[in-house]
Amino acid sequence: MQQTGQIFHKALVIGLGLIGGSVLQGMIDNRLAGRLYAVDFDKSVIHHAMADKLIQAGDDELLNLANTGVLTDCDCVIIAVPAFAVKAILEKIKTAIDNQLLPSDVIISDTASTKGNILQDAFAIFGELPPNLVLAHPIAGAEKSGFMARNGALFKSHKLIICPHDFNDKQAVDKIATLWQSLGASVDFMPSDKHDEILALTSHLPHLLSYALTYQLATDEENLNIFKYAGGGFRDFSRISASSPIMWHDIFLANKQAVLQGLEDYQAILNQLKADIENDNSEKLLETFEIAKNAREYFGRLLVEKEKLKNL
């Protein structure tokens, strides 16, 4: 059930790409924080957010912003940067806490597509898993990226997975769940290892395959004609390869083992399909395609229901 109303006194969003920018816009639209601050490596994004009065203050460097004293009573930090950039952010948060520029109990959350690597980094940096670290992943996105593509309703009727760890503070987990529910998301809870395993198959592998096919056609010497006459199937399948290369580079390497296992299983299916075609194994091909068709129709019905919920 969606909730509204102020959740945080002061909130900081680190990374104002599509996801971070949409979190910021959603918090503004739903008045979920008394004051909002931001950090982004692109100074022009901070200048834009300041000029439009979306944030009270911002900087391209976390410690610079913290040194102004505006974050001493900040109660939530949302990290929305590529997977391999999270570690450096956690190190700066630790420094800010040690220097009393951030409260020691500030809730730290994220939006990353991988969780195991973040838990490892957090343990290495803090010497333990902080009880106020709440890992979260919105299953939402768009073809366009960047701050200008932000959408405060981006997460409406989409899944949001929270991955609690053994030492999590329940109140911190509840507040992050309430935040995402207030942004319109449907919140589920899942262990981080299970999250990484499932997302490898349902999100990471499809993106890898889309990149691979688009790369294959782009590097073909007849690529101009191929793209000119490409049909709807290529359009639909290649859409997700327009996503951020840096973000997906980080995801594939951060979730390496689960992605490799998924790729190995997929390669086995490709080998079987190749053999069935070579051997004119009509019955087996039809069986494979029927199973896939039925599964896609079921998924399609779920998508229709999701759209109905978004339009309520």
C-alpha positions as CSV (number, residue, x, y, z in Angstrom):
1,M,0.0,0.0,0.0
2,Q,1.4,3.4,-1.0
3,Q,2.1,5.8,1.8
4,T,2.8,9.5,1.6
5,G,4.1,12.1,4.0
6,Q,7.6,13.1,5.2
7,I,9.8,10.1,6.1
8,F,13.2,11.8,6.5
9,H,14.2,15.1,7.9
10,K,17.2,15.4,5.6
11,A,18.0,13.1,2.7
12,L,21.1,12.9,0.5
13,V,21.0,11.3,-3.0
14,I,24.5,10.4,-4.4
15,G,24.4,9.9,-8.2
16,L,21.7,11.8,-10.2
17,G,21.4,9.5,-13.2
18,L,18.0,8.1,-14.3
19,I,17.5,6.2,-11.1
20,G,18.9,8.6,-8.6
21,G,17.3,11.6,-10.3
22,S,13.9,9.8,-10.3
23,V,14.3,9.0,-6.6
24,L,15.0,12.7,-6.0
25,Q,12.1,13.8,-8.1
26,G,9.8,11.2,-6.5
27,M,10.8,12.4,-3.0
28,I,10.0,16.0,-4.1
29,D,6.7,15.1,-5.7
30,N,5.6,13.1,-2.6
31,R,7.1,15.4,0.0
32,L,9.1,12.6,1.6
33,A,11.9,14.7,3.0
34,G,12.1,18.0,4.7
35,R,15.3,19.0,2.9
36,L,17.1,17.3,0.0
37,Y,20.8,17.3,-0.9
38,A,22.7,15.7,-3.8
39,V,26.2,14.7,-5.0
40,D,27.0,14.0,-8.6
41,F,30.4,13.7,-10.3
42,D,29.0,16.0,-13.1
43,K,29.0,19.6,-11.8
44,S,26.5,20.7,-14.5
45,V,23.9,18.3,-13.1
46,I,24.3,19.8,-9.6
47,H,24.1,23.3,-11.0
48,H,20.9,22.3,-12.9
49,A,19.4,20.8,-9.7
50,M,20.3,23.9,-7.7
51,A,19.0,26.3,-10.4
52,D,15.6,24.5,-10.5
53,K,15.5,24.5,-6.7
54,L,15.2,20.7,-6.5
55,I,17.9,20.5,-3.8
56,Q,19.0,22.8,-1.0
57,A,22.7,22.2,-1.6
58,G,24.9,19.9,-3.6
59,D,28.5,19.2,-4.8
60,D,30.5,16.9,-7.0
61,E,32.4,15.6,-4.0
62,L,30.7,14.2,-0.9
63,L,33.3,15.3,1.6
64,N,33.2,18.9,0.2
65,L,29.4,19.0,0.9
66,A,29.8,17.3,4.3
67,N,32.4,19.8,5.3
68,T,29.9,22.6,5.0
69,G,28.1,21.1,8.0
70,V,24.7,20.6,6.3
71,L,24.7,16.9,6.7
72,T,25.4,16.6,10.4
73,D,21.8,15.7,11.0
74,C,21.1,13.9,7.7
75,D,19.1,10.8,8.4
76,C,19.2,9.0,5.0
77,V,21.8,8.5,2.2
78,I,20.7,6.9,-1.1
79,I,23.6,5.7,-3.2
80,A,22.6,5.5,-6.9
81,V,25.9,5.0,-8.8
82,P,27.3,2.1,-10.9
83,A,28.2,-1.0,-8.9
84,F,32.0,-0.5,-8.8
85,A,31.6,3.1,-7.7
86,V,29.8,2.2,-4.5
87,K,32.9,1.2,-2.6
88,A,34.5,4.6,-3.0
89,I,31.2,6.2,-1.8
90,L,31.1,4.0,1.2
91,E,34.7,4.9,2.1
92,K,33.8,8.6,2.0
93,I,30.7,8.0,4.1
94,K,32.8,6.2,6.7
95,T,35.2,9.2,6.7
96,A,32.3,11.7,7.1
97,I,30.9,9.6,10.0
98,D,34.3,9.4,11.7
99,N,34.7,13.2,11.4
100,Q,31.2,13.7,12.8
101,L,30.0,15.2,9.5
102,L,27.4,12.5,9.2
103,P,25.5,10.8,12.0
104,S,26.8,7.4,12.9
105,D,23.2,6.0,12.6
106,V,22.4,7.6,9.3
107,I,20.5,5.1,7.1
108,I,22.6,4.1,4.1
109,S,20.9,2.5,1.2
110,D,21.5,1.9,-2.5
111,T,19.9,1.1,-5.8
112,A,22.5,-1.2,-7.3
113,S,21.7,-4.4,-9.4
114,T,24.2,-6.5,-7.5
115,K,24.4,-7.0,-3.7
116,G,27.1,-9.5,-2.8
117,N,30.0,-7.2,-3.8
118,I,28.5,-4.3,-1.8
119,L,28.2,-6.4,1.3
120,Q,31.9,-7.4,0.9
121,D,33.0,-3.8,0.4
122,A,30.9,-2.6,3.4
123,F,32.4,-5.2,5.7
124,A,35.9,-4.4,4.6
125,I,35.4,-0.6,5.1
126,F,33.4,-0.6,8.3
127,G,34.9,-3.7,9.9
128,E,31.4,-5.1,10.2
129,L,28.1,-4.9,8.4
130,P,26.5,-1.7,9.7
131,P,23.0,-2.2,11.1
132,N,21.9,1.0,9.3
133,L,23.0,-0.3,5.8
134,V,19.9,-1.4,3.9
135,L,20.5,-2.8,0.5
136,A,17.7,-2.2,-2.1
137,H,17.2,-2.6,-5.8
138,P,14.3,-1.1,-7.9
139,I,13.4,-3.3,-10.8
140,A,12.7,-0.3,-13.1
141,G,14.4,1.6,-15.8
142,A,14.0,3.4,-19.1
143,E,15.7,3.4,-22.5
144,K,16.9,7.0,-21.9
145,S,19.4,7.7,-19.1
146,G,20.7,10.7,-17.2
147,F,19.2,13.3,-14.9
148,M,17.1,14.9,-17.6
149,A,15.3,11.6,-18.2
150,R,14.2,11.5,-14.5
151,N,10.6,10.6,-13.7
152,G,9.1,10.8,-10.2
153,A,6.6,8.0,-11.2
154,L,9.3,5.7,-12.6
155,F,8.9,3.2,-9.8
156,K,5.1,3.0,-9.7
157,S,3.9,-0.6,-9.8
158,H,7.4,-1.9,-10.2
159,K,9.1,-4.4,-7.9
160,L,11.6,-3.1,-5.3
161,I,13.8,-5.8,-3.6
162,I,15.2,-5.2,-0.2
163,C,18.1,-7.5,0.9
164,P,18.3,-7.4,4.7
165,H,21.4,-8.8,6.3
166,D,21.7,-10.5,9.7
167,F,22.5,-7.4,11.7
168,N,20.1,-5.0,10.1
169,D,18.3,-2.5,12.3
170,K,14.6,-3.2,11.8
171,Q,13.6,0.5,11.9
172,A,16.0,1.3,9.2
173,V,14.7,-1.5,7.0
174,D,11.1,-0.4,7.6
175,K,11.9,3.2,6.7
176,I,13.5,2.3,3.4
177,A,10.6,0.0,2.6
178,T,8.2,2.9,3.4
179,L,10.2,5.2,1.2
180,W,9.9,2.9,-1.8
181,Q,6.2,2.2,-1.1
182,S,5.7,5.9,-1.1
183,L,7.3,6.1,-4.5
184,G,4.8,3.6,-5.7
185,A,6.9,0.4,-5.7
186,S,5.9,-3.0,-4.5
187,V,8.4,-4.1,-1.9
188,D,9.7,-7.7,-1.6
189,F,12.4,-9.0,0.7
190,M,15.2,-11.5,-0.5
191,P,18.6,-12.6,0.7
192,S,21.4,-10.9,-1.3
193,D,22.8,-14.1,-2.7
194,K,19.4,-15.2,-4.0
195,H,18.8,-11.7,-5.4
196,D,22.1,-11.8,-7.4
197,E,21.3,-15.3,-8.7
198,I,17.8,-14.4,-9.9
199,L,18.7,-11.0,-11.4
200,A,21.6,-12.7,-13.3
201,L,18.9,-14.7,-15.2
202,T,16.1,-12.2,-15.5
203,S,18.0,-9.0,-16.1
204,H,21.8,-9.3,-16.4
205,L,21.8,-12.2,-19.0
206,P,19.2,-10.6,-21.2
207,H,21.2,-7.4,-21.3
208,L,24.4,-9.3,-22.1
209,L,22.7,-11.2,-25.0
210,S,21.2,-7.9,-26.3
211,Y,24.6,-6.3,-26.3
212,A,26.1,-9.4,-28.0
213,L,23.5,-9.5,-30.9
214,T,23.7,-5.7,-31.5
215,Y,27.5,-5.9,-31.5
216,Q,27.4,-8.8,-34.0
217,L,25.2,-6.8,-36.4
218,A,27.1,-3.5,-35.8
219,T,30.5,-5.1,-36.7
220,D,29.1,-7.0,-39.8
221,E,30.4,-5.5,-43.0
222,E,26.8,-5.3,-44.3
223,N,25.7,-3.5,-41.1
224,L,24.1,-0.6,-42.9
225,N,21.7,-2.8,-44.9
226,I,21.1,-5.0,-41.9
227,F,20.0,-2.2,-39.7
228,K,18.0,-0.7,-42.5
229,Y,15.9,-3.8,-43.0
230,A,15.8,-5.0,-39.3
231,G,12.3,-5.8,-38.2
232,G,10.4,-5.5,-34.9
233,G,12.1,-8.5,-33.4
234,F,15.5,-6.8,-33.6
235,R,14.1,-3.5,-32.4
236,D,12.5,-5.1,-29.3
237,F,15.5,-7.3,-28.5
238,S,18.1,-4.6,-29.0
239,R,16.3,-1.9,-27.1
240,I,18.0,-2.7,-23.8
241,S,21.5,-2.6,-25.4
242,A,21.0,1.2,-25.5
243,S,21.5,1.2,-21.7
244,S,24.6,2.7,-20.0
245,P,27.7,0.7,-21.0
246,I,29.5,1.7,-17.7
247,M,26.6,0.6,-15.5
248,W,26.4,-2.8,-17.3
249,H,30.1,-3.3,-17.4
250,D,30.1,-3.0,-13.6
251,I,27.1,-5.3,-13.2
252,F,28.5,-8.1,-15.3
253,L,31.9,-8.1,-13.4
254,A,30.3,-7.5,-10.0
255,N,27.9,-10.5,-10.4
256,K,30.4,-12.5,-12.4
257,Q,29.8,-16.0,-11.1
258,A,26.0,-15.9,-11.4
259,V,26.2,-14.3,-14.9
260,L,28.8,-16.9,-16.0
261,Q,26.6,-19.8,-14.8
262,G,23.5,-18.3,-16.5
263,L,25.6,-17.9,-19.7
264,E,26.8,-21.5,-19.5
265,D,23.3,-22.8,-19.2
266,Y,22.1,-20.6,-22.1
267,Q,25.0,-21.9,-24.2
268,A,23.8,-25.5,-23.6
269,I,20.4,-24.6,-24.8
270,L,21.8,-22.9,-27.9
271,N,23.9,-26.0,-28.6
272,Q,20.8,-28.2,-28.3
273,L,18.8,-25.9,-30.7
274,K,21.7,-26.0,-33.1
275,A,21.7,-29.8,-33.0
276,D,17.9,-30.0,-33.4
277,I,18.0,-27.7,-36.5
278,E,21.0,-29.7,-38.0
279,N,19.2,-33.0,-37.4
280,D,15.7,-31.7,-38.5
281,N,14.4,-32.6,-35.1
282,S,11.0,-31.0,-35.7
283,E,9.3,-32.4,-32.7
284,K,12.0,-31.2,-30.2
285,L,12.0,-27.7,-31.8
286,L,8.3,-27.4,-31.5
287,E,8.4,-28.6,-27.9
288,T,11.0,-26.0,-27.0
289,F,9.2,-23.2,-28.8
290,E,5.8,-24.1,-27.2
291,I,7.2,-24.1,-23.7
292,A,8.8,-20.7,-24.4
293,K,5.6,-19.3,-26.0
294,N,3.5,-20.4,-23.0
295,A,6.0,-18.9,-20.5
296,R,6.0,-15.6,-22.5
297,E,2.2,-15.4,-22.6
298,Y,2.1,-15.8,-18.8
299,F,4.7,-13.1,-18.4
300,G,2.7,-10.9,-20.8
301,R,-0.4,-11.3,-18.6
302,L,1.6,-10.2,-15.6
303,L,2.8,-7.1,-17.6
304,V,-0.8,-6.2,-18.4
305,E,-1.8,-6.4,-14.8
306,K,1.2,-4.2,-13.9
307,E,0.1,-1.6,-16.4
308,K,-3.5,-1.6,-15.0
309,L,-2.1,-1.0,-11.5
310,K,0.1,1.9,-12.8
311,N,-3.0,3.6,-14.4
312,L,-5.1,3.4,-11.2
